[in-house]
Amino acid sequence: MIPRVNKSRKLLTSVMAIVGMLLAVGPSAIASNELQGQWTLTITIPESPNSSTTRAFTVTLGVSPRGTSLHGRVTITNEFGQTVSGAWRQAGKQVSIAYELPCPGDRPCASLILMGKVKGGGARIKKGTVIVMWDTSNDRNPALYDTSNGSFTGARVQ
């Protein structure tokens, strides 16, 4: 049996590869890095797989590039002070951010893919979409895991 953490990492790696391919719409050399810096995001997702009850939470992001590229690492800190790492990619003004939610207590674990558009000269993200990939198997879902949708907004802190 594969430990839960390894399944999550493999899933996150696969999802990031797919998101990267979908967002590769033009040469990154002519785009500016509007995501770099500190952000506050408000994320709304279902409480668990197949739940109609949602929960909203706030995270802070520290976004740093790898050299001059438009992809890199992101550090995500939730309201409880838990910090996790993730990855981000930018194509034009479109951005994607992927990370695993911390699994506190009895809440189900999941990986989040956030996709949105940086607006206002790099000051905010409005009406972004969240894809939640839960760590629960589902043979009827093409992703082979339960998935849900959510939303997010963001504002640059610095």
VMD Tcl script that builds the backbone (N, CA, C; Angstrom):
set m [mol new atoms 474]
animate dup $m
set s [atomselect $m all]
$s set {name element resname resid chain x y z} {
  {N N MET 1 A 0.842 -1.181 0.000}
  {CA C MET 1 A 0.000 0.000 0.000}
  {C C MET 1 A 0.885 1.242 0.000}
  {N N ILE 2 A 0.586 2.194 -0.881}
  {CA C ILE 2 A 1.350 3.422 -0.985}
  {C C ILE 2 A 0.884 4.370 0.111}
  {N N PRO 3 A 1.836 4.984 0.847}
  {CA C PRO 3 A 1.423 5.943 1.866}
  {C C PRO 3 A 0.687 7.114 1.236}
  {N N ARG 4 A -0.211 7.709 1.983}
  {CA C ARG 4 A -1.064 8.793 1.510}
  {C C ARG 4 A -0.238 9.968 0.980}
  {N N VAL 5 A 0.860 10.308 1.625}
  {CA C VAL 5 A 1.678 11.435 1.214}
  {C C VAL 5 A 2.244 11.200 -0.180}
  {N N ASN 6 A 2.734 9.990 -0.475}
  {CA C ASN 6 A 3.296 9.697 -1.784}
  {C C ASN 6 A 2.239 9.794 -2.870}
  {N N LYS 7 A 1.014 9.318 -2.605}
  {CA C LYS 7 A -0.064 9.433 -3.575}
  {C C LYS 7 A -0.351 10.904 -3.854}
  {N N SER 8 A -0.355 11.730 -2.814}
  {CA C SER 8 A -0.641 13.149 -2.982}
  {C C SER 8 A 0.437 13.826 -3.808}
  {N N ARG 9 A 1.687 13.502 -3.544}
  {CA C ARG 9 A 2.781 14.120 -4.301}
  {C C ARG 9 A 2.727 13.713 -5.765}
  {N N LYS 10 A 2.462 12.439 -6.039}
  {CA C LYS 10 A 2.349 11.993 -7.426}
  {C C LYS 10 A 1.194 12.692 -8.114}
  {N N LEU 11 A 0.078 12.826 -7.423}
  {CA C LEU 11 A -1.092 13.495 -7.977}
  {C C LEU 11 A -0.779 14.960 -8.260}
  {N N LEU 12 A -0.145 15.635 -7.313}
  {CA C LEU 12 A 0.190 17.041 -7.476}
  {C C LEU 12 A 1.152 17.226 -8.636}
  {N N THR 13 A 2.142 16.352 -8.768}
  {CA C THR 13 A 3.092 16.434 -9.872}
  {C C THR 13 A 2.390 16.266 -11.209}
  {N N SER 14 A 1.481 15.312 -11.289}
  {CA C SER 14 A 0.739 15.084 -12.534}
  {C C SER 14 A -0.138 16.281 -12.882}
  {N N VAL 15 A -0.809 16.812 -11.892}
  {CA C VAL 15 A -1.698 17.948 -12.132}
  {C C VAL 15 A -0.901 19.174 -12.563}
  {N N MET 16 A 0.243 19.425 -11.929}
  {CA C MET 16 A 1.071 20.571 -12.306}
  {C C MET 16 A 1.563 20.436 -13.740}
  {N N ALA 17 A 1.911 19.219 -14.173}
  {CA C ALA 17 A 2.344 19.010 -15.555}
  {C C ALA 17 A 1.217 19.349 -16.520}
  {N N ILE 18 A 0.005 18.935 -16.196}
  {CA C ILE 18 A -1.145 19.215 -17.053}
  {C C ILE 18 A -1.438 20.709 -17.084}
  {N N VAL 19 A -1.434 21.364 -15.924}
  {CA C VAL 19 A -1.692 22.799 -15.866}
  {C C VAL 19 A -0.626 23.552 -16.655}
  {N N GLY 20 A 0.625 23.130 -16.516}
  {CA C GLY 20 A 1.709 23.767 -17.266}
  {C C GLY 20 A 1.494 23.679 -18.760}
  {N N MET 21 A 1.069 22.522 -19.232}
  {CA C MET 21 A 0.812 22.362 -20.664}
  {C C MET 21 A -0.349 23.233 -21.115}
  {N N LEU 22 A -1.392 23.329 -20.297}
  {CA C LEU 22 A -2.559 24.128 -20.665}
  {C C LEU 22 A -2.254 25.614 -20.711}
  {N N LEU 23 A -1.356 26.069 -19.844}
  {CA C LEU 23 A -1.059 27.497 -19.771}
  {C C LEU 23 A 0.083 27.933 -20.680}
  {N N ALA 24 A 0.711 27.022 -21.358}
  {CA C ALA 24 A 1.834 27.361 -22.233}
  {C C ALA 24 A 1.301 27.940 -23.540}
  {N N VAL 25 A 0.846 29.189 -23.475}
  {CA C VAL 25 A 0.193 29.789 -24.631}
  {C C VAL 25 A 1.080 30.772 -25.388}
  {N N GLY 26 A 2.233 31.104 -24.893}
  {CA C GLY 26 A 3.085 32.048 -25.596}
  {C C GLY 26 A 4.437 32.147 -24.944}
  {N N PRO 27 A 5.344 32.849 -25.571}
  {CA C PRO 27 A 6.695 32.964 -25.031}
  {C C PRO 27 A 6.707 33.763 -23.735}
  {N N SER 28 A 7.338 33.202 -22.712}
  {CA C SER 28 A 7.373 33.870 -21.412}
  {C C SER 28 A 8.352 35.019 -21.386}
  {N N ALA 29 A 9.262 35.078 -22.355}
  {CA C ALA 29 A 10.279 36.120 -22.341}
  {C C ALA 29 A 9.687 37.512 -22.513}
  {N N ILE 30 A 8.528 37.641 -23.173}
  {CA C ILE 30 A 7.957 38.960 -23.394}
  {C C ILE 30 A 6.974 39.365 -22.289}
  {N N ALA 31 A 6.651 38.471 -21.383}
  {CA C ALA 31 A 5.704 38.768 -20.307}
  {C C ALA 31 A 6.454 39.243 -19.070}
  {N N SER 32 A 5.756 39.988 -18.223}
  {CA C SER 32 A 6.363 40.411 -16.962}
  {C C SER 32 A 5.872 39.509 -15.842}
  {N N ASN 33 A 6.661 39.429 -14.790}
  {CA C ASN 33 A 6.317 38.576 -13.658}
  {C C ASN 33 A 5.443 39.355 -12.690}
  {N N GLU 34 A 4.138 39.301 -12.898}
  {CA C GLU 34 A 3.215 40.058 -12.067}
  {C C GLU 34 A 2.821 39.332 -10.792}
  {N N LEU 35 A 3.164 38.068 -10.675}
  {CA C LEU 35 A 2.778 37.312 -9.483}
  {C C LEU 35 A 3.832 37.386 -8.381}
  {N N GLN 36 A 5.060 37.718 -8.722}
  {CA C GLN 36 A 6.134 37.754 -7.729}
  {C C GLN 36 A 5.798 38.707 -6.598}
  {N N GLY 37 A 6.065 38.281 -5.343}
  {CA C GLY 37 A 5.836 39.120 -4.181}
  {C C GLY 37 A 4.977 38.433 -3.135}
  {N N GLN 38 A 4.352 39.229 -2.273}
  {CA C GLN 38 A 3.501 38.735 -1.193}
  {C C GLN 38 A 2.035 38.991 -1.539}
  {N N TRP 39 A 1.197 37.965 -1.314}
  {CA C TRP 39 A -0.222 38.037 -1.631}
  {C C TRP 39 A -1.050 37.514 -0.471}
  {N N THR 40 A -2.277 37.990 -0.375}
  {CA C THR 40 A -3.280 37.414 0.506}
  {C C THR 40 A -4.403 36.897 -0.385}
  {N N LEU 41 A -4.752 35.598 -0.218}
  {CA C LEU 41 A -5.832 35.001 -0.997}
  {C C LEU 41 A -6.951 34.562 -0.074}
  {N N THR 42 A -8.182 34.725 -0.519}
  {CA C THR 42 A -9.343 34.163 0.158}
  {C C THR 42 A -9.869 33.058 -0.743}
  {N N ILE 43 A -9.879 31.830 -0.224}
  {CA C ILE 43 A -10.235 30.636 -0.993}
  {C C ILE 43 A -11.525 30.062 -0.433}
  {N N THR 44 A -12.449 29.707 -1.305}
  {CA C THR 44 A -13.712 29.072 -0.914}
  {C C THR 44 A -13.813 27.732 -1.632}
  {N N ILE 45 A -13.909 26.654 -0.844}
  {CA C ILE 45 A -14.014 25.304 -1.398}
  {C C ILE 45 A -15.019 24.502 -0.572}
  {N N PRO 46 A -15.487 23.366 -1.111}
  {CA C PRO 46 A -16.358 22.503 -0.296}
  {C C PRO 46 A -15.604 21.978 0.930}
  {N N GLU 47 A -16.338 21.667 1.983}
  {CA C GLU 47 A -15.723 21.146 3.209}
  {C C GLU 47 A -15.109 19.770 3.019}
  {N N SER 48 A -15.674 18.992 2.118}
  {CA C SER 48 A -15.210 17.625 1.885}
  {C C SER 48 A -15.719 17.174 0.518}
  {N N PRO 49 A -15.271 16.018 0.049}
  {CA C PRO 49 A -15.789 15.532 -1.235}
  {C C PRO 49 A -17.316 15.397 -1.188}
  {N N ASN 50 A -17.960 15.782 -2.249}
  {CA C ASN 50 A -19.417 15.664 -2.410}
  {C C ASN 50 A -20.223 16.482 -1.402}
  {N N SER 51 A -19.602 17.454 -0.747}
  {CA C SER 51 A -20.309 18.290 0.224}
  {C C SER 51 A -20.867 19.531 -0.461}
  {N N SER 52 A -22.059 19.944 -0.062}
  {CA C SER 52 A -22.625 21.192 -0.569}
  {C C SER 52 A -22.315 22.349 0.380}
  {N N THR 53 A -21.730 22.050 1.535}
  {CA C THR 53 A -21.316 23.074 2.488}
  {C C THR 53 A -19.900 23.534 2.136}
  {N N THR 54 A -19.714 24.850 2.059}
  {CA C THR 54 A -18.394 25.370 1.711}
  {C C THR 54 A -17.724 25.983 2.928}
  {N N ARG 55 A -16.429 26.124 2.813}
  {CA C ARG 55 A -15.660 26.831 3.832}
  {C C ARG 55 A -14.762 27.827 3.124}
  {N N ALA 56 A -14.580 28.964 3.741}
  {CA C ALA 56 A -13.701 29.996 3.206}
  {C C ALA 56 A -12.548 30.186 4.171}
  {N N PHE 57 A -11.349 30.348 3.635}
  {CA C PHE 57 A -10.183 30.570 4.479}
  {C C PHE 57 A -9.216 31.489 3.754}
  {N N THR 58 A -8.341 32.103 4.531}
  {CA C THR 58 A -7.378 33.052 3.994}
  {C C THR 58 A -5.973 32.483 4.144}
  {N N VAL 59 A -5.171 32.652 3.107}
  {CA C VAL 59 A -3.766 32.253 3.141}
  {C C VAL 59 A -2.923 33.416 2.653}
  {N N THR 60 A -1.667 33.427 3.081}
  {CA C THR 60 A -0.711 34.390 2.538}
  {C C THR 60 A 0.292 33.620 1.696}
  {N N LEU 61 A 0.694 34.221 0.590}
  {CA C LEU 61 A 1.629 33.604 -0.334}
  {C C LEU 61 A 2.888 34.435 -0.429}
  {N N GLY 62 A 3.999 33.743 -0.472}
  {CA C GLY 62 A 5.276 34.348 -0.807}
  {C C GLY 62 A 5.707 33.737 -2.124}
  {N N VAL 63 A 5.669 34.515 -3.201}
  {CA C VAL 63 A 5.924 33.995 -4.543}
  {C C VAL 63 A 7.305 34.438 -5.008}
  {N N SER 64 A 8.143 33.474 -5.370}
  {CA C SER 64 A 9.472 33.793 -5.880}
  {C C SER 64 A 9.725 33.011 -7.169}
  {N N PRO 65 A 10.362 33.675 -8.142}
  {CA C PRO 65 A 10.643 33.004 -9.412}
  {C C PRO 65 A 11.945 32.214 -9.347}
  {N N ARG 66 A 12.166 31.428 -10.376}
  {CA C ARG 66 A 13.455 30.764 -10.581}
  {C C ARG 66 A 14.187 31.567 -11.645}
  {N N GLY 67 A 15.076 32.430 -11.211}
  {CA C GLY 67 A 15.773 33.298 -12.153}
  {C C GLY 67 A 14.810 34.266 -12.792}
  {N N THR 68 A 14.867 34.369 -14.118}
  {CA C THR 68 A 13.983 35.294 -14.831}
  {C C THR 68 A 12.770 34.589 -15.421}
  {N N SER 69 A 12.570 33.318 -15.080}
  {CA C SER 69 A 11.457 32.560 -15.645}
  {C C SER 69 A 10.135 32.949 -15.001}
  {N N LEU 70 A 9.043 32.535 -15.652}
  {CA C LEU 70 A 7.710 32.838 -15.146}
  {C C LEU 70 A 7.095 31.599 -14.513}
  {N N HIS 71 A 7.887 30.944 -13.696}
  {CA C HIS 71 A 7.421 29.835 -12.865}
  {C C HIS 71 A 8.360 29.773 -11.658}
  {N N GLY 72 A 7.920 29.103 -10.612}
  {CA C GLY 72 A 8.787 29.022 -9.449}
  {C C GLY 72 A 8.088 28.444 -8.246}
  {N N ARG 73 A 8.626 28.789 -7.095}
  {CA C ARG 73 A 8.123 28.257 -5.834}
  {C C ARG 73 A 7.214 29.271 -5.156}
  {N N VAL 74 A 6.317 28.730 -4.354}
  {CA C VAL 74 A 5.445 29.584 -3.555}
  {C C VAL 74 A 5.362 28.974 -2.160}
  {N N THR 75 A 5.378 29.839 -1.157}
  {CA C THR 75 A 5.202 29.415 0.222}
  {C C THR 75 A 3.830 29.898 0.661}
  {N N ILE 76 A 3.012 28.965 1.170}
  {CA C ILE 76 A 1.635 29.269 1.557}
  {C C ILE 76 A 1.509 29.103 3.062}
  {N N THR 77 A 0.995 30.125 3.741}
  {CA C THR 77 A 0.790 30.061 5.191}
  {C C THR 77 A -0.691 30.288 5.466}
  {N N ASN 78 A -1.306 29.356 6.216}
  {CA C ASN 78 A -2.731 29.500 6.512}
  {C C ASN 78 A -2.943 30.293 7.795}
  {N N GLU 79 A -4.209 30.473 8.175}
  {CA C GLU 79 A -4.544 31.296 9.344}
  {C C GLU 79 A -4.086 30.693 10.657}
  {N N PHE 80 A -3.695 29.403 10.642}
  {CA C PHE 80 A -3.204 28.746 11.855}
  {C C PHE 80 A -1.684 28.758 11.929}
  {N N GLY 81 A -1.039 29.422 10.982}
  {CA C GLY 81 A 0.414 29.504 10.960}
  {C C GLY 81 A 1.102 28.295 10.343}
  {N N GLN 82 A 0.337 27.375 9.760}
  {CA C GLN 82 A 0.932 26.224 9.086}
  {C C GLN 82 A 1.436 26.662 7.716}
  {N N THR 83 A 2.657 26.262 7.378}
  {CA C THR 83 A 3.254 26.650 6.115}
  {C C THR 83 A 3.535 25.425 5.270}
  {N N VAL 84 A 3.172 25.513 3.992}
  {CA C VAL 84 A 3.453 24.452 3.020}
  {C C VAL 84 A 4.056 25.104 1.785}
  {N N SER 85 A 4.656 24.294 0.948}
  {CA C SER 85 A 5.236 24.783 -0.301}
  {C C SER 85 A 4.363 24.390 -1.468}
  {N N GLY 86 A 4.503 25.130 -2.543}
  {CA C GLY 86 A 3.778 24.832 -3.759}
  {C C GLY 86 A 4.561 25.317 -4.957}
  {N N ALA 87 A 3.905 25.332 -6.091}
  {CA C ALA 87 A 4.528 25.788 -7.328}
  {C C ALA 87 A 3.566 26.706 -8.058}
  {N N TRP 88 A 4.118 27.596 -8.872}
  {CA C TRP 88 A 3.291 28.506 -9.645}
  {C C TRP 88 A 3.840 28.624 -11.056}
  {N N ARG 89 A 2.978 29.088 -11.954}
  {CA C ARG 89 A 3.354 29.298 -13.355}
  {C C ARG 89 A 2.515 30.447 -13.890}
  {N N GLN 90 A 3.127 31.246 -14.767}
  {CA C GLN 90 A 2.433 32.374 -15.366}
  {C C GLN 90 A 2.584 32.307 -16.877}
  {N N ALA 91 A 1.496 32.559 -17.595}
  {CA C ALA 91 A 1.494 32.682 -19.054}
  {C C ALA 91 A 0.703 33.933 -19.384}
  {N N GLY 92 A 1.410 34.991 -19.766}
  {CA C GLY 92 A 0.750 36.287 -19.948}
  {C C GLY 92 A 0.269 36.770 -18.598}
  {N N LYS 93 A -1.015 37.067 -18.489}
  {CA C LYS 93 A -1.580 37.468 -17.202}
  {C C LYS 93 A -2.241 36.301 -16.472}
  {N N GLN 94 A -2.328 35.137 -17.133}
  {CA C GLN 94 A -2.914 33.939 -16.521}
  {C C GLN 94 A -1.899 33.302 -15.576}
  {N N VAL 95 A -2.346 32.941 -14.381}
  {CA C VAL 95 A -1.467 32.292 -13.405}
  {C C VAL 95 A -2.120 31.019 -12.882}
  {N N SER 96 A -1.277 30.077 -12.493}
  {CA C SER 96 A -1.766 28.888 -11.801}
  {C C SER 96 A -0.856 28.647 -10.602}
  {N N ILE 97 A -1.469 28.190 -9.524}
  {CA C ILE 97 A -0.759 27.904 -8.271}
  {C C ILE 97 A -1.246 26.540 -7.807}
  {N N ALA 98 A -0.329 25.674 -7.418}
  {CA C ALA 98 A -0.712 24.335 -6.945}
  {C C ALA 98 A -0.036 24.058 -5.613}
  {N N TYR 99 A -0.821 23.503 -4.671}
  {CA C TYR 99 A -0.260 23.094 -3.388}
  {C C TYR 99 A -1.191 22.122 -2.690}
  {N N GLU 100 A -0.653 21.455 -1.667}
  {CA C GLU 100 A -1.442 20.521 -0.870}
  {C C GLU 100 A -1.899 21.203 0.403}
  {N N LEU 101 A -3.193 21.035 0.704}
  {CA C LEU 101 A -3.717 21.566 1.959}
  {C C LEU 101 A -3.121 20.804 3.129}
  {N N PRO 102 A -2.793 21.491 4.225}
  {CA C PRO 102 A -2.452 20.748 5.436}
  {C C PRO 102 A -3.682 19.939 5.864}
  {N N CYS 103 A -3.478 18.810 6.484}
  {CA C CYS 103 A -4.586 17.926 6.865}
  {C C CYS 103 A -4.785 17.937 8.381}
  {N N PRO 104 A -5.352 19.027 8.917}
  {CA C PRO 104 A -5.536 19.090 10.363}
  {C C PRO 104 A -6.733 18.269 10.832}
  {N N GLY 105 A -6.554 17.580 11.924}
  {CA C GLY 105 A -7.662 16.872 12.561}
  {C C GLY 105 A -8.410 15.937 11.655}
  {N N ASP 106 A -9.728 16.115 11.592}
  {CA C ASP 106 A -10.578 15.193 10.855}
  {C C ASP 106 A -10.924 15.666 9.446}
  {N N ARG 107 A -10.347 16.757 8.964}
  {CA C ARG 107 A -10.639 17.243 7.611}
  {C C ARG 107 A -9.929 16.369 6.579}
  {N N PRO 108 A -10.575 16.133 5.439}
  {CA C PRO 108 A -9.933 15.350 4.390}
  {C C PRO 108 A -8.769 16.113 3.759}
  {N N CYS 109 A -7.775 15.393 3.279}
  {CA C CYS 109 A -6.629 15.998 2.596}
  {C C CYS 109 A -6.987 16.251 1.136}
  {N N ALA 110 A -6.334 17.236 0.536}
  {CA C ALA 110 A -6.602 17.557 -0.867}
  {C C ALA 110 A -5.451 18.372 -1.434}
  {N N SER 111 A -5.355 18.354 -2.751}
  {CA C SER 111 A -4.451 19.234 -3.481}
  {C C SER 111 A -5.307 20.291 -4.163}
  {N N LEU 112 A -4.814 21.536 -4.168}
  {CA C LEU 112 A -5.550 22.632 -4.782}
  {C C LEU 112 A -4.795 23.139 -5.996}
  {N N ILE 113 A -5.533 23.392 -7.053}
  {CA C ILE 113 A -5.012 24.060 -8.241}
  {C C ILE 113 A -5.814 25.346 -8.382}
  {N N LEU 114 A -5.151 26.481 -8.249}
  {CA C LEU 114 A -5.797 27.785 -8.364}
  {C C LEU 114 A -5.420 28.376 -9.714}
  {N N MET 115 A -6.408 28.819 -10.480}
  {CA C MET 115 A -6.159 29.421 -11.779}
  {C C MET 115 A -6.895 30.747 -11.856}
  {N N GLY 116 A -6.173 31.796 -12.224}
  {CA C GLY 116 A -6.792 33.107 -12.295}
  {C C GLY 116 A -6.017 34.036 -13.201}
  {N N LYS 117 A -6.440 35.289 -13.211}
  {CA C LYS 117 A -5.829 36.302 -14.059}
  {C C LYS 117 A -5.427 37.483 -13.183}
  {N N VAL 118 A -4.164 37.889 -13.283}
  {CA C VAL 118 A -3.669 39.034 -12.529}
  {C C VAL 118 A -4.180 40.297 -13.208}
  {N N LYS 119 A -4.769 41.204 -12.416}
  {CA C LYS 119 A -5.367 42.427 -12.951}
  {C C LYS 119 A -4.852 43.640 -12.191}
  {N N GLY 120 A -5.223 44.795 -12.667}
  {CA C GLY 120 A -4.888 46.038 -11.975}
  {C C GLY 120 A -3.402 46.284 -11.869}
  {N N GLY 121 A -2.652 45.996 -12.951}
  {CA C GLY 121 A -1.209 46.199 -12.919}
  {C C GLY 121 A -0.514 45.283 -11.936}
  {N N GLY 122 A -1.061 44.106 -11.714}
  {CA C GLY 122 A -0.458 43.141 -10.800}
  {C C GLY 122 A -0.893 43.317 -9.363}
  {N N ALA 123 A -2.005 44.015 -9.131}
  {CA C ALA 123 A -2.442 44.301 -7.772}
  {C C ALA 123 A -3.460 43.315 -7.221}
  {N N ARG 124 A -4.173 42.581 -8.095}
  {CA C ARG 124 A -5.229 41.707 -7.586}
  {C C ARG 124 A -5.522 40.568 -8.562}
  {N N ILE 125 A -6.208 39.574 -8.037}
  {CA C ILE 125 A -6.752 38.474 -8.825}
  {C C ILE 125 A -8.225 38.416 -8.471}
  {N N LYS 126 A -9.083 38.551 -9.467}
  {CA C LYS 126 A -10.525 38.521 -9.225}
  {C C LYS 126 A -11.112 37.268 -9.825}
  {N N LYS 127 A -12.031 36.647 -9.132}
  {CA C LYS 127 A -12.810 35.521 -9.643}
  {C C LYS 127 A -11.955 34.383 -10.192}
  {N N GLY 128 A -10.962 33.971 -9.430}
  {CA C GLY 128 A -10.163 32.823 -9.830}
  {C C GLY 128 A -10.919 31.528 -9.565}
  {N N THR 129 A -10.514 30.469 -10.239}
  {CA C THR 129 A -11.131 29.153 -10.104}
  {C C THR 129 A -10.209 28.229 -9.328}
  {N N VAL 130 A -10.798 27.387 -8.475}
  {CA C VAL 130 A -10.038 26.395 -7.719}
  {C C VAL 130 A -10.541 25.011 -8.103}
  {N N ILE 131 A -9.622 24.122 -8.428}
  {CA C ILE 131 A -9.939 22.713 -8.620}
  {C C ILE 131 A -9.387 21.985 -7.398}
  {N N VAL 132 A -10.252 21.263 -6.705}
  {CA C VAL 132 A -9.856 20.521 -5.512}
  {C C VAL 132 A -9.782 19.047 -5.891}
  {N N MET 133 A -8.624 18.447 -5.677}
  {CA C MET 133 A -8.465 17.014 -5.914}
  {C C MET 133 A -8.281 16.348 -4.550}
  {N N TRP 134 A -9.349 15.715 -4.088}
  {CA C TRP 134 A -9.356 15.088 -2.768}
  {C C TRP 134 A -8.536 13.795 -2.797}
  {N N ASP 135 A -8.041 13.387 -1.660}
  {CA C ASP 135 A -7.274 12.143 -1.541}
  {C C ASP 135 A -8.182 10.939 -1.344}
  {N N THR 136 A -9.328 10.958 -2.003}
  {CA C THR 136 A -10.248 9.826 -1.925}
  {C C THR 136 A -10.447 9.272 -3.333}
  {N N SER 137 A -10.193 8.003 -3.493}
  {CA C SER 137 A -10.306 7.362 -4.807}
  {C C SER 137 A -11.736 7.389 -5.315}
  {N N ASN 138 A -11.867 7.507 -6.647}
  {CA C ASN 138 A -13.179 7.502 -7.282}
  {C C ASN 138 A -12.987 6.968 -8.701}
  {N N ASP 139 A -13.301 5.714 -8.919}
  {CA C ASP 139 A -13.120 5.083 -10.224}
  {C C ASP 139 A -14.057 5.641 -11.290}
  {N N ARG 140 A -15.119 6.332 -10.892}
  {CA C ARG 140 A -16.055 6.906 -11.861}
  {C C ARG 140 A -15.611 8.276 -12.359}
  {N N ASN 141 A -14.621 8.869 -11.722}
  {CA C ASN 141 A -14.110 10.174 -12.106}
  {C C ASN 141 A -12.887 9.977 -13.004}
  {N N PRO 142 A -12.789 10.684 -14.145}
  {CA C PRO 142 A -11.620 10.514 -15.018}
  {C C PRO 142 A -10.292 10.795 -14.320}
  {N N ALA 143 A -10.302 11.624 -13.264}
  {CA C ALA 143 A -9.081 11.908 -12.510}
  {C C ALA 143 A -8.736 10.779 -11.546}
  {N N LEU 144 A -9.650 9.820 -11.363}
  {CA C LEU 144 A -9.525 8.679 -10.446}
  {C C LEU 144 A -9.562 9.081 -8.976}
  {N N TYR 145 A -9.869 10.336 -8.708}
  {CA C TYR 145 A -10.055 10.838 -7.349}
  {C C TYR 145 A -11.294 11.723 -7.350}
  {N N ASP 146 A -11.865 11.948 -6.165}
  {CA C ASP 146 A -12.962 12.898 -6.060}
  {C C ASP 146 A -12.423 14.289 -6.360}
  {N N THR 147 A -13.185 15.075 -7.109}
  {CA C THR 147 A -12.803 16.451 -7.399}
  {C C THR 147 A -13.970 17.371 -7.093}
  {N N SER 148 A -13.648 18.598 -6.774}
  {CA C SER 148 A -14.647 19.633 -6.508}
  {C C SER 148 A -14.144 20.935 -7.103}
  {N N ASN 149 A -15.030 21.904 -7.200}
  {CA C ASN 149 A -14.655 23.233 -7.685}
  {C C ASN 149 A -14.875 24.258 -6.592}
  {N N GLY 150 A -14.091 25.312 -6.651}
  {CA C GLY 150 A -14.214 26.411 -5.716}
  {C C GLY 150 A -13.811 27.698 -6.400}
  {N N SER 151 A -13.554 28.726 -5.606}
  {CA C SER 151 A -13.164 30.020 -6.156}
  {C C SER 151 A -12.169 30.689 -5.210}
  {N N PHE 152 A -11.513 31.725 -5.735}
  {CA C PHE 152 A -10.613 32.500 -4.885}
  {C C PHE 152 A -10.471 33.911 -5.429}
  {N N THR 153 A -10.076 34.814 -4.563}
  {CA C THR 153 A -9.697 36.171 -4.928}
  {C C THR 153 A -8.370 36.457 -4.257}
  {N N GLY 154 A -7.649 37.413 -4.762}
  {CA C GLY 154 A -6.346 37.718 -4.177}
  {C C GLY 154 A -6.010 39.188 -4.282}
  {N N ALA 155 A -5.173 39.636 -3.346}
  {CA C ALA 155 A -4.684 41.010 -3.363}
  {C C ALA 155 A -3.212 41.012 -2.990}
  {N N ARG 156 A -2.448 41.802 -3.718}
  {CA C ARG 156 A -1.014 41.919 -3.432}
  {C C ARG 156 A -0.823 42.673 -2.115}
  {N N VAL 157 A 0.036 42.144 -1.261}
  {CA C VAL 157 A 0.381 42.807 -0.004}
  {C C VAL 157 A 1.587 43.704 -0.232}
  {N N GLN 158 A 2.570 43.186 -0.962}
  {CA C GLN 158 A 3.764 43.963 -1.339}
  {C C GLN 158 A 4.397 43.412 -2.567}
}
mol reanalyze $m
mol bondsrecalc $m
mol representation Tube
mol addrep $m
